[in-house]
Amino acid sequence: QFIPFANQEDVLVFEQGQNTCKSYLGYIGGRQPVWISEGCSARDIAHEIMHALGFIHEQNRYDRDNYINVFWENINPKAKINFEKFSSNSMRVTGLSSFDFESIMIYPELMFSINGLPTIRSKLTEQVVFPSQALTQSDVERINKAYSQ
């Protein structure tokens, strides 16, 4: 639950970013920064808040190979870490629902492409990777499952 700041010990603090939007993954405690630069959209900010809540990218899920192909040859070498699979232990929140092709937490198909070709693509013919501009129903359900009391 997000509440106004009243000198709590653990708090998300929105700070000026250096040409980036970023957050730590999950709870770290204390004054936890979420960095927001001038170019960050509302979608970008929501995405970073999701990271602070413990969400990983959909393309990092340990079960992602059931849903998408990753085209390593098309990914900028400096960005390949953004496509590595996480262990099932890091799926405490993300794993509360199945893979979401439209989640605010999935990259677009051309993200970090070095040649204009896809870096990820759906394995399912009836489903395309299409990141939402807002939280999806699945995103909201996962938040509610993880944080509702």
N, C-alpha and C positions, 0 to 999 in steps of 0.2 A: 504494500500500500504506500502510495506516495503522499506525504504530508508536508506541510510547510516546515521549514527549518526552525528549530527552537533549541539550539545548542545540543542536539543529540551527538553522541560520540561517533556513531557510524552514519555516514551521510554521503550521498553522491554530490559532488561539487562540479559544476560546469565551468570549465576554464577555457581561455583562449588557446586554440590549437595553432600549430605552425603549418598552415596550408594543408591541414588534414582533419579528419573526424576520426577519433579512435577512443577506445575504452579498454580497460583490463577485462579479462574474461572471468566473470563471476565475482563473488564477494571477496574483497581483500580486507575490509574493515577500515575504520578510521575515516579520514576525509578522502574518499575514493574519487579521483578525478575522471571526468568524461571531457575529452578535449574537443572543442567545437571551433572550427575556423569560419571565416566569413563566407566561404562558398558552400557550407553545409546546408542541405535542404532539411525540411521537416522529416522526410523519409530517412535521411542519413542519421539524424539525431535519434529517431526511434530505433533504428538499427543498432546504434551504439549503446542505447539504454538496454536493448535486448542482450547485448554482450555482457553488460554489467549485471544483468539478471541471471547470467549463466548460459545463455544460448550460444551455440557454435553455429557456423555456417552449415547449411544443408549439404553442401558438397564436401564437407569434412566428416560427415557421419561415417561411422565404421561400416554401416550397411549400404552406403551410397552406391556401390557397384551393382546392386540389384536394380537401380533406378536410372543411373546416368553413366555415360562414358566420359572419361577425362582424357583429353588429347594433349599429353605432356609435350609433344613436339611443337605445339602451337603456343605454349605458355612462356612468357618472359621468364628466363632463368631466375631472376631476382624475385619473382612472384610465386615460384613453385610451392613455397611453404604454405601458401594460401589454399592449396589443393590437397595437402597431405591428409590422410585419414587420421581421425582421433580414435582413441580407444573407447570401448563401450563404457568405461568408467566416467568419461567426460560427457556422457549423454543423459545425465540426471534430469535435465529439463528438456533438452531437444528431443530426447527419446520418448517423451510422453505421448507422442503421436507418430504416425507413419511419415515417411518422406513427403515433403510439401514442395511441389514444383513451382509454387507461386509465393512462397514465404518471403517475407521481408528480409530473411536471412540467407537467401540464395543469390549467388552472383548471376548476372546476365551471361548468356552463352559466349559472348566475345570478351569477357573481362580478362584483362592482362594478355590478350592475344598479341603476338609479335608479327603476325602475317595476315590479319584480317579473317582468319579461319576460326571456327569455334574452339573454345577451350573446354567446354562441357556441352553435352547434348543428351537429351532424354533417350533412354533405351525403349521407351514405350511409345508406339506409333500414335496412340490417341492422346498423348500428353506432351506438351512442350515446356521447356524451362522459360518461365515468364514471371520474373520478380514483381511482386505487387508494390504499389506506391504507398500502401498502408498495411497495417497488420491484417493477416488473413484470419479466417475463422479458426484454422488450426493453430496459428500463433497465439490467439486469444485463449483458446482452450488449454494450450500448454501452460500459459501463464497462470490461468485459474487453477489448474491441477497442481502446479508447483507451489503456489503462494496463497491459495485460499485456505482459510482456517476452519 
